[in-house]
């Protein structure tokens, strides 16, 4: 029988392989971003060279309003992916989210796969833990430990209830979790945010989390990777594999989550992720009201290359596309993009 560390290594490696090589998207559900279009401004009255993508997040300056979303950690391959992502994010001035640090807490020898601060000394790094672990013995000490191990500027607690149901090793005790999230938000020395993993956070839930002290929300909507589908490929249970097909379109589209959350609270940090493919998607999210746009699986193929050059080029491409969208509607900075009336629903 494999020990706990070997089981963790196997699960993490399988996740990377499945996300890279299998069909893990919803059947017909989309991000909802295709329902929005920028109204072209034929006379933009701005110079392209004057367009400025810079912004701030949690008091940190960013060269671009983008986040490398939390993806992986806990294996040697994951460590190389994280180092590539960190070097590219540092070079381009993006924020960087790390995969769940639970493996590093429980197996300290794996902490090196999350150790990227030396490659990203200036950008904000967001550590990550599954919120459900707060119902399985985790508390402020473990949360503080993962922040220390990663030298992170903030902690993300991720919500993944549907993934846990379909995961062979899943943890499904989600009752009374909000009060425990609130306790971590009030006690941890760094800001604490909450994200989904691709099923979306609706406006009501976002407000409950903000009221509990969450410093930011990442809606992480549907339309990209479905972790139900990822776990389907790992499950030995034919009932679970069949049920995964019934839930192939489960989740809330990313665009709808942004609109709901932003309509209810205008002044709180909001990250939009879930199925974003390019800089135009990112620009739409920002115009809908997000403060940052997060990219995950769409970066992974470049991130698995031996060196960070490929992923750095992709980040630059996304920035250029966002700037070009801004030029096309005649705005020069983030304030102009977030306040534009030139994004219309079609």
N, C-alpha and C positions, 0 to 999 in steps of 0.2 A: 504494500500500500504506500502511495506517495505521502510524504510528510506535508505539513501545512505550507511551508515555503515552496516546495515543488509544485503543489496544487496552485498556488498563487502565480508562480512563473508560467505554468501551463495555461491558466486562464488568460493572463495578460497577453501571452504570445498568440493565443487563439483569437483574441479580440482584434489584434493588429492584422492578422492574416485575413480574417473574415471581412473586416471593414475595407481592406484593400482589394479583395478579390471576389467577393460575393455580392449578390443583389440584396442590399439591406435597406432600400428605400421603400416608402409606402407605395401602395398600388396606384392610387389616384389622388391622394392628398398632396397638396403643394404648399409652398410657403405662403401663398397668397400675394406675393410681391408682383406676380404677373398681372394682377388686377389693377396695378397702378402704373402710370406712365407720366414722365416729365413732359410738360408742354414746352416744345422747342421755342427758344427766344432767338428769332432771326437777327435781331440787333441787340447783342448782349451788353454793349457799352462797358465791357471790362477787358483787360489784357490778360491773356492766359498766364503769363509769367507772374502776375500779381495774385494768383489764386493760392491761398494759404490753408493747408489742411491741419495745422496745429490746433491742439486743444489741451485741456487739462482733465485729469480724472483722479479723484481722491487726493487732490493737492499735488499731483505729479504732472509735469509737462510731458506731452506726447507730440511727436512730429506729425502724427496722423491719428485719426479718430478710430483706430482699429485695435482689435484684440486677437491674438492667437488663442483660440479657445482651448480649454482643458481637453487633453486627449489621452496621454499614456504615461507610464512609468512602471518600474518594478522588474524590468528585465534588461539584459545588456542591449538588445536592439532598441528598446524603449529609451534607454539612456542616451544612445546615439541620436535618436530622433529628437529628444529634448534638447540636446546640445546644439543640433542644427537649427532648431526653431529658436533657441535663445540667441544664438549669434545673429541670425537674420533679423529677429525682432529688435535686438539692440542696434543693429546697423540702420534699420528703417525707423526706429523710434516708436514701435508698437508696444502695447501692454502684452504680457505673457501669462497665460493660465497654464497650470500644471495639472497632470492627471491625478487621480486620487492618491494621496500620500499614506493611506492605510498600510500599504505594503512596507513602507519605510518605518512606520511606527512599530509594527509587529515584527519586522525583520530588519534590524538596523544595518545589516550588511548591504541592503538594497538602497539605502539612503543616497548612495552615490549616483543612482540613476535619476534622481531628482535634483542633484547638486549642479545648478546651472548659473548661480550668481556670478561666478568668475567670468562667465561668458556674456553676462548681461548686467553689468555693474550699475547702470543708470536708470533702466526702465522699471516700472512697477511689475512685480511678480506676484501672482495670485496663487497661493497654495489651495489645496482642495481635499475635502473629505466627504464621504457620504453622510448626509444628515441622519439617516436611519441608524448609524452606528451609535448615536446618542441613546438609543434604546437597547444597545447591546454592550453597555459597560463603559463606553467612551464618555469623557467629560472635558472639563476645561484643561486638564493636564495634557490629554492627548492632542487636543486642538492646538495648545501652545507648543507642544513638541513638534508637530508637523510644520508649524510656522518657523520654528527655530532651525529645523533640519534643512529647510529650503531657503532660509533667510528672506522670507516673503514679506511683502508690504501689506497684504490682506489675506483673508481666508475665505474661500468659497465653500459653503455647505451645499452639496448637490442633492436634489430630489429625484429619485429614480424608481418610484414605486412599481411601475409596470415592468421595468427591466427586472427588478428583483423577483417578481412573480414568475417570470419565465426563465430566470437563471437557475441552473441546477443547484447552485450553492446559495440561492437567494435568501435575503433577510427581509421579512415582510411585516415586522411589527412596527407599524407607522402611527399607532395611537399615541395621543398626548405628546406629539413631537414638537408642536409649535412652542409650548412652554419651555422646552429644553433648548430650542433654537434661541429663544429670547434670553435665556440665562447665559448662553455663550456670547451673544451679541453684547450683553451688558458687562461681561467680565473679561473678555479677551482684550489684549493690549493693542491689537490692530483691528482695523475695520473688518466686519464680517458681512459678506453678501451671500445671496442664495440664488441658485440656478437650477433649472430643469436639465434634462439630458437629451431633449428632442421631442418631448410631448407637449411642451408649452406651459406657461403660467398665466392664468387668466387675471383680469383686473382685480377681482375681489381677493384672490389669493395674494397677489402682489401687495395690495394694501394691508392685508393682515400681517404679511412679513415685514413691510416697512414699519407698521405700528409696533411690531415686536422688536424693532431696533435694527433691522437689516440696513446696512449702509448703501447697498445697491442690489438691484435685481437683474438677473440675466434671464430673459423670457425663454430662450432656447426652445423655439417652437418646432412644430412638425413641418415636414417638407424636405428634410435631409435624411440623415441616418436614423433608422428606427432600431432602437436597441432590443425591441421585441424580436425583430427579424435576426439581429445578430445572435441573440441567445437561442433562437430556433435551431441554428446550425450546430449549437453545442449540446443541445438537450438530447439525452438518450430515450426520452419518453415520447412515444408516438402521439399520445394525447396532447401533450404540450406543443409538439411540432404542428399538429393539425390546427390547434387553437390559435397558433400564431398567425395563420392565414386569415382567420376571422377578425383579427386585430391589426391587419396590415395597414388600415387607414386610420388608426387611432391617433388622436392628438389634436391640438389646436394650432392652426396655421400661424406662422411667425408674425405676419403682418397684423393679424387680428389681435394677437397678444400685445403688440406694441401699442396699437390704438387704444385698447381697453385700459392698459396700465397708464398710459400718458393722459388719457381723458380724465382719469380719476385723481391723479396727482401729477402736477406739472413741474414740481421743483425738486424731484428726487432722482438720483442717478439711475439710469436704465441702460442696460446692454441688450442689444438685439442679436441673437444668433439662431441658427437652425436652418440649414440648407442654403446658406449664402454661397454664391459661386464666383462673383466678380465685383468690381468696384461700383457698377451701376446698382447691383443689389444693395451694397453697402450704403450708397448715396440715398436710395429709397428709404432704408431703415432710419437713417439720420433725419431725413425730411419728415418721416412719420413721427419723430420725437425721441429717438434713441440718442444717447450720449456717445456710445461706442457701438461699432458693428463687429461681431465676432465671427471668425472663420475657423472651421475645424477640418472635417473630412476632406474638403476641397484642397487643403494644403498637404495632406498626408503623403500623397504619391511623390511630391517633390521633397518632402522632409525625410523620406527613407533613403534618399541618395547618399553616397558616401561623404559628401561635403555639403556645406550650407549654401553653395552658390545657386543651386536650382531654386531653393525655397526663397532666397533673397530676391531673385529675379521675379518670382511670382508675387511677392509682397509689393515690389515696385510696380508691377503691372496693375495690381488692384488699385494702388494709389493713383496711377495715371488715369485709369478709367474713371475713378471718382472725380478727379480734377476736371476731366473732360465733360462729365455730366454737369458739374457746377458751371463750367464755361457755357455749356449749352443752354442753361437757364439764366445766366447772367448774375451769378453770385460769386463772391470772392473769399468767403470765410465760413466757418462753421455756424456762426450766428445767422448769416444769410441763408444757409442751407436749411437749418432747423426751423426757420421762420418762413420759408418759401411757400407761396400759394400756387406754385407751378407744378406740384405733384397732384395729379387728378386720378380719381378712380374711374375705370372704364368698364 
